[in-house]
Amino acid sequence: MPPIPLLIDTDTGSDDAVALLLAAAGGLADVRAVTTVAGNVPLPTATRNALISLEIAGAADVPVHAGCDRPLLRPLSTAQHVHGQDGMGDIGLPGPRRGPEPGHAADVLLSHARRFPGELTLVTLGPLTNLAAALLREPGLLGGFRHVYCMAGAADAHGNVSATAEFNVWADPEAAGVVLRAARPDKVTWIGWDVSRKYAVMTPEDQRRLERLGTPIAAFAHRINRTVAEWAREVTGLAGYDLPDPVAMAVALRPDLVLEQERAHVTVALGDETRGQMIVDRRRAAPEPNLTMVRRVDEAGFKDLLFATCAGTGRAA
């Protein structure tokens, strides 16, 4: 099959970086542009990390465009306590050899959807601020994409930043609400933290396997998740660190990995006690579904894709 034409919007922490490797080095995607947003780290750091990741993947020609440096209505709250101050495990990575291209991320999303209607798949890996900003200018924007996959939410209300909320939606719940009001289940799919913590956990054996691959890509993917592994041990109690953004990217690249999905009408809580919680209305009298939610993926298939990508050397820059 020909590579999937892809746009990626990311707040480039360490797991986002691995997702960029899957897209840019795995041969399944033709990455047209990467846009960055504040989230895991402040915007300049997210942009720097995207550039570094693309260079590691052998895709230094992919343009990177910076976007929104704060949520729509709230102050910025980062996840640097999870991903490190530099978002990449604080391992002292050298800076990128190039800088971002001109043009705001929201403008890039709008222009690409207009120039290539129905051709491009959009994958969002961070807070939905850039996409919401574009939607506020062009409410029909989502129809310009082939499909939109978002690493967002937790359909079972089991959170990682609060008791019930996933970080990307919690960080900018108003932006998530804008996207949901524009969404249709045939156009927009969310892959939440519930999927990651069940089917994308890198066990100690998985981590050793990744390290043993011995390629520059594998070494990069292993080292940058150092602080995430520490946080997972202390906070989430998983049997290793999980990879929410890579599993979302894998679904976009390989929809056949999805073993179970659900359509429902979804909104997002904005109040302080439940900020960012997905409200999934499964009543018979619920409004029409606006979202497809992935609930189960092929864990072995996902990990095979991850290890196969990391065993390579990246495509020619």
C-alpha positions as CSV (number, residue, x, y, z in Angstrom):
1,M,0.0,0.0,0.0
2,P,1.2,3.6,-0.7
3,P,2.3,5.6,2.4
4,I,-0.5,7.5,4.2
5,P,-0.2,11.3,3.7
6,L,0.0,12.6,7.2
7,L,-0.1,15.8,9.3
8,I,1.0,15.5,12.9
9,D,0.2,18.0,15.7
10,T,2.3,17.3,18.8
11,D,3.4,18.7,22.2
12,T,6.6,16.6,21.8
13,G,7.3,14.9,25.1
14,S,9.2,11.6,25.1
15,D,6.3,9.4,24.0
16,D,5.3,11.9,21.2
17,A,8.9,11.6,20.0
18,V,8.5,7.8,19.7
19,A,5.2,8.4,17.8
20,L,7.1,10.6,15.4
21,L,9.6,7.9,14.8
22,L,6.8,5.4,13.9
23,A,5.4,7.9,11.4
24,A,8.6,9.2,9.9
25,A,10.9,6.1,10.0
26,G,8.5,3.3,9.6
27,G,7.7,3.5,5.9
28,L,3.9,3.6,6.4
29,A,3.4,7.4,6.2
30,D,4.3,10.3,4.1
31,V,4.6,13.0,6.7
32,R,3.8,16.3,5.0
33,A,4.2,18.6,8.1
34,V,4.5,18.6,11.8
35,T,2.9,21.3,14.0
36,T,3.6,21.9,17.6
37,V,1.6,23.0,20.6
38,A,2.3,23.7,24.3
39,G,1.4,20.8,26.5
40,N,3.9,18.3,27.9
41,V,6.5,21.1,27.7
42,P,6.4,24.8,26.7
43,L,6.0,25.5,23.0
44,P,9.7,26.3,22.1
45,T,10.8,23.0,23.8
46,A,8.1,21.1,22.0
47,T,9.2,22.5,18.7
48,R,12.9,21.8,19.5
49,N,12.0,18.2,20.4
50,A,10.0,17.7,17.2
51,L,13.0,18.8,15.1
52,I,15.3,16.5,17.0
53,S,13.0,13.5,16.6
54,L,12.6,14.0,12.9
55,E,16.4,14.2,12.5
56,I,16.8,10.9,14.4
57,A,14.2,9.4,12.1
58,G,16.1,10.5,9.0
59,A,13.3,12.9,8.1
60,A,14.9,16.3,8.6
61,D,13.2,17.6,5.4
62,V,9.7,17.5,7.1
63,P,8.7,21.1,7.9
64,V,7.9,21.9,11.5
65,H,5.6,24.8,12.4
66,A,5.0,26.2,15.9
67,G,1.5,27.0,17.1
68,C,-0.3,27.9,20.3
69,D,1.8,28.6,23.3
70,R,-1.0,28.3,25.9
71,P,-4.5,26.8,26.1
72,L,-7.5,28.7,24.8
73,L,-8.7,30.1,28.1
74,R,-6.4,28.7,30.9
75,P,-2.8,29.2,32.0
76,L,-0.3,26.6,30.7
77,S,0.2,23.5,32.9
78,T,3.0,21.2,31.6
79,A,3.9,17.6,32.3
80,Q,7.6,18.2,32.8
81,H,7.5,16.3,36.1
82,V,6.7,13.3,33.9
83,H,8.9,13.8,30.8
84,G,11.7,15.8,32.3
85,Q,12.4,19.5,32.0
86,D,13.4,19.1,28.4
87,G,10.6,16.7,27.7
88,M,13.0,14.1,26.6
89,G,14.2,12.5,29.9
90,D,16.8,15.2,30.6
91,I,19.6,13.1,28.9
92,G,21.4,16.1,27.4
93,L,20.3,15.7,23.8
94,P,22.1,18.1,21.4
95,G,20.0,20.7,19.7
96,P,18.5,20.3,16.2
97,R,20.5,21.4,13.1
98,R,17.6,23.5,11.8
99,G,14.8,25.6,13.1
100,P,11.0,25.7,12.5
101,E,9.5,27.0,9.3
102,P,7.4,30.3,9.3
103,G,3.7,30.0,9.6
104,H,1.4,29.3,12.6
105,A,0.3,25.8,13.1
106,A,-3.4,26.7,12.8
107,D,-2.8,28.3,9.5
108,V,-0.9,25.1,8.3
109,L,-3.8,22.9,9.3
110,L,-6.2,25.2,7.4
111,S,-4.1,25.5,4.3
112,H,-3.3,21.8,4.0
113,A,-6.9,20.8,4.4
114,R,-7.9,23.3,1.6
115,R,-5.1,22.3,-0.7
116,F,-5.6,18.6,-0.3
117,P,-9.2,18.0,0.5
118,G,-10.0,14.5,1.7
119,E,-6.4,13.4,1.2
120,L,-4.6,14.0,4.5
121,T,-4.9,12.1,7.7
122,L,-4.4,14.3,10.8
123,V,-3.0,12.8,14.0
124,T,-3.0,14.9,17.2
125,L,-0.7,13.9,20.0
126,G,-1.1,16.8,22.5
127,P,-3.7,19.3,23.7
128,L,-6.2,20.1,21.0
129,T,-5.5,23.9,21.1
130,N,-4.1,24.2,17.5
131,L,-7.0,22.2,16.0
132,A,-9.6,24.2,18.0
133,A,-8.1,27.5,17.0
134,A,-8.3,26.4,13.3
135,L,-11.9,25.2,13.8
136,L,-13.0,28.5,15.4
137,R,-12.0,30.1,12.1
138,E,-13.3,27.4,9.8
139,P,-16.0,25.2,11.5
140,G,-16.1,22.7,8.6
141,L,-12.4,22.1,8.8
142,L,-12.6,18.4,9.9
143,G,-14.4,17.6,6.6
144,G,-11.2,18.5,4.8
145,F,-9.3,15.6,6.2
146,R,-9.5,12.0,5.3
147,H,-9.7,11.2,9.0
148,V,-8.6,12.7,12.3
149,Y,-7.0,10.5,15.0
150,C,-6.5,12.1,18.5
151,M,-4.6,10.7,21.4
152,A,-7.1,12.2,23.9
153,G,-9.2,11.3,26.9
154,A,-9.9,8.2,28.9
155,A,-13.2,6.6,27.9
156,D,-13.4,4.7,31.2
157,A,-12.8,7.8,33.3
158,H,-9.6,6.4,34.8
159,G,-7.2,9.3,34.6
160,N,-3.5,10.0,34.7
161,V,-3.4,13.7,35.6
162,S,-6.4,13.5,37.9
163,A,-8.7,10.8,39.1
164,T,-10.8,10.9,36.0
165,A,-9.0,12.9,33.3
166,E,-6.2,12.2,30.7
167,F,-3.6,15.0,30.4
168,N,-4.2,16.2,26.8
169,V,-7.9,16.8,27.4
170,W,-7.4,18.1,30.9
171,A,-4.7,20.6,29.7
172,D,-7.2,22.4,27.4
173,P,-10.7,21.1,28.0
174,E,-12.2,24.0,26.2
175,A,-10.3,23.1,23.0
176,A,-11.4,19.5,23.3
177,G,-15.0,20.8,23.6
178,V,-14.6,22.8,20.3
179,V,-13.3,19.7,18.5
180,L,-16.1,17.5,19.9
181,R,-18.8,19.9,18.8
182,A,-17.4,19.8,15.3
183,A,-16.8,16.0,15.2
184,R,-18.6,13.2,13.5
185,P,-17.8,9.5,14.3
186,D,-16.9,8.7,10.7
187,K,-14.3,11.5,10.7
188,V,-12.9,11.6,14.2
189,T,-11.4,8.8,16.4
190,W,-10.0,9.2,19.9
191,I,-7.5,6.7,21.3
192,G,-7.4,7.3,25.0
193,W,-5.2,6.6,28.0
194,D,-7.4,3.6,28.8
195,V,-6.0,1.9,25.6
196,S,-2.5,2.9,26.4
197,R,-2.4,1.6,30.0
198,K,-4.0,-1.7,28.9
199,Y,-2.3,-2.5,25.6
200,A,0.8,-0.3,25.2
201,V,2.8,-0.9,28.4
202,M,6.5,-1.4,27.9
203,T,7.3,-4.1,30.5
204,P,10.9,-4.5,31.7
205,E,11.4,-7.2,29.1
206,D,10.1,-5.0,26.4
207,Q,12.5,-2.3,27.5
208,R,15.4,-4.7,27.4
209,R,14.3,-5.9,24.0
210,L,14.3,-2.3,22.7
211,E,17.7,-1.6,24.2
212,R,19.1,-4.8,22.6
213,L,18.2,-3.7,19.1
214,G,21.2,-1.5,19.2
215,T,20.2,1.0,16.5
216,P,20.3,4.8,16.9
217,I,16.5,5.0,16.8
218,A,16.1,2.3,19.4
219,A,18.7,3.9,21.7
220,F,16.9,7.2,21.3
221,A,13.5,5.7,22.1
222,H,14.8,3.9,25.1
223,R,16.8,6.7,26.7
224,I,14.3,9.5,26.3
225,N,11.7,7.6,28.4
226,R,13.9,7.4,31.5
227,T,11.9,9.8,33.6
228,V,8.5,8.5,32.3
229,A,9.6,5.0,33.6
230,E,10.3,6.5,37.0
231,W,7.0,8.3,37.1
232,A,5.1,5.2,36.0
233,R,6.6,3.2,38.9
234,E,5.7,5.9,41.4
235,V,2.3,7.2,40.2
236,T,0.4,4.9,37.8
237,G,1.5,1.6,39.2
238,L,1.7,0.0,35.7
239,A,4.1,-2.9,35.0
240,G,6.3,-0.5,33.0
241,Y,5.9,2.8,31.2
242,D,3.1,3.1,28.7
243,L,3.2,4.7,25.3
244,P,-0.1,6.6,24.6
245,D,1.0,8.6,21.6
246,P,2.8,5.8,19.8
247,V,-0.3,3.5,20.1
248,A,-2.5,6.3,18.8
249,M,-0.1,6.8,15.9
250,A,-0.1,3.0,15.3
251,V,-3.9,3.0,15.0
252,A,-3.7,5.8,12.4
253,L,-1.0,3.9,10.4
254,R,-2.6,0.5,10.9
255,P,-6.3,0.7,11.6
256,D,-6.4,-3.1,11.4
257,L,-4.8,-3.1,14.9
258,V,-8.1,-1.9,16.3
259,L,-10.0,-4.9,17.9
260,E,-12.9,-3.0,19.5
261,Q,-14.3,0.5,19.1
262,E,-17.4,2.4,20.2
263,R,-19.4,5.2,18.9
264,A,-21.1,7.5,21.4
265,H,-22.0,11.1,22.1
266,V,-19.1,12.6,24.1
267,T,-18.6,15.9,25.9
268,V,-15.9,17.1,28.3
269,A,-16.3,18.4,31.8
270,L,-15.0,21.9,32.5
271,G,-15.5,22.3,36.2
272,D,-12.6,22.1,38.7
273,E,-13.6,18.8,40.3
274,T,-13.9,16.8,37.1
275,R,-11.9,19.0,34.7
276,G,-11.1,17.2,31.4
277,Q,-13.2,14.1,32.2
278,M,-14.9,12.5,29.1
279,I,-18.7,12.4,29.6
280,V,-19.8,9.5,27.5
281,D,-23.6,9.3,27.0
282,R,-24.7,5.7,26.4
283,R,-28.4,6.2,27.1
284,R,-30.9,5.2,24.4
285,A,-32.1,8.8,24.4
286,A,-28.6,10.2,24.0
287,P,-27.8,12.6,21.2
288,E,-26.4,11.2,18.0
289,P,-22.8,9.9,18.3
290,N,-20.2,12.5,17.6
291,L,-17.1,10.3,18.2
292,T,-15.5,6.9,17.6
293,M,-13.5,5.7,20.6
294,V,-11.0,2.9,20.3
295,R,-11.4,0.6,23.2
296,R,-9.0,-2.3,22.5
297,V,-6.0,-2.9,20.2
298,D,-3.8,-5.7,19.2
299,E,-1.0,-5.3,21.7
300,A,1.3,-7.8,20.0
301,G,0.8,-6.2,16.6
302,F,1.5,-2.7,18.1
303,K,4.7,-3.8,19.7
304,D,5.8,-5.6,16.6
305,L,5.3,-2.4,14.6
306,L,7.3,-0.4,17.3
307,F,10.2,-2.9,17.4
308,A,10.3,-3.2,13.6
309,T,10.5,0.6,13.2
310,C,13.2,0.9,15.9
311,A,15.2,-1.8,14.3
312,G,15.7,0.3,11.2
313,T,18.0,3.2,10.7
314,G,15.5,5.8,9.5
315,R,14.7,6.8,5.9
316,A,17.3,8.9,4.0
317,A,17.3,12.5,5.0
